[in-house]
Amino acid sequence: MRVTELIQTAFVDGKSAPLLSGYSRQRLHLKRSEAWVKALARHLEKEYPRERFRVFSKHDDTNRDDFGLNELLFDIAVCEVGKMRAAKATAQLVYVKRAVWQVESEFAKDSRAAVLDFSKLVLGCAPNKLFVAPLTHDTVAFRDALLPVAGCCSGRVFLAVLPHPENWEESRAPEVYCRSDGQWVPCGEECVRDDGRLSIPRTAT
């Protein structure tokens, strides 16, 4: 699956997630943001089978029995896992072999908040990194403000620009970019994968 397709499909699913009525405006935005992260995590699970990988996220407790937690450092983390025998028992332990994807999602229309969250991805070693930012009145300036941080990340670095949860009634689709030669370029045929090859995406035409 192409990275753009993954993000756009997950966004459609997140928008259609049923939510209770009666939320305050702020609470509604929070629940929509949660729905988006859940949807993206679900679609990543389809790409990375559980026999070999695990997808960690705050609202998914399926890894709690093996790891004692839901979220592993990032809003979403996709990791290849292995199994080993416990030191003093016959039970098997599941452990992280390597990071595959690391995702941070921040809908605040504040470049400072975005830079702080994006900086977490600099600390990661996954060959694939994705930052999710909101559409703003000056999207070009907002995303360009993130370039210095993106330039400090290893691996393939993607930026998904989504409508803010307050604007989900609109029909605008996510915009997906990949960092190439120090710039954000539209994400063309880049595919979801687990290897660390750093191919340069083709600009969409």
ABEGO torsion letter per residue (X at the ends): XBAAAAAAAAAAAAAABBBBBGBBAAAAAAAAAAAAAAAAAAAAAAABBAAABBBBBAABAAAAAAAGBABBGBABBBBBBBBBBBAABABBBBBBABBABBBBBBABBBAAAAAAAAAAAAABABABBBBBBBBBABAAAAAAAAAAAAAABBEBBBBBBBBBAAAAABABBBBBBBBBGGBBBBBBABBBBABABBBBBBBBX
